[in-house]
Amino acid sequence: MPIYRVVIDTNVLVAGLRSDRGASFRLLTLIGDPRVELNPSVPLVFEYEAVLKRPEAGVPLTHDEIDRLLDFWCRVGRGNEIFYLASAPA
């Protein structure tokens, strides 16, 4: 049973992948731990991919490594469906 249910913001992901010093990196090392439940959504994973693959993000991983990382997170995470309002309430 997970103790912590987390959604990782993209800037935390970038910071944790750029440096192994600090809370962002520590949080990333907990992914896959049974006490931590990662809760990604499809739009968030697409955002992760787009941002991490930008040269200016400064992430020291190849595109293939980024793909494998995100594949792993999708396997260990608990997918969440997001419902958007089609229109504003009347």
Secondary structure, 3 states (H helix, E strand, C coil): CCCEEECCCHHHHHHHHHCCCCHHHHHHHCCCCCCEEECCEHHHHHHHHHHHCCHHHCCCCCHHHHHHHHHHHHHHCCCECCCCCCCCCC
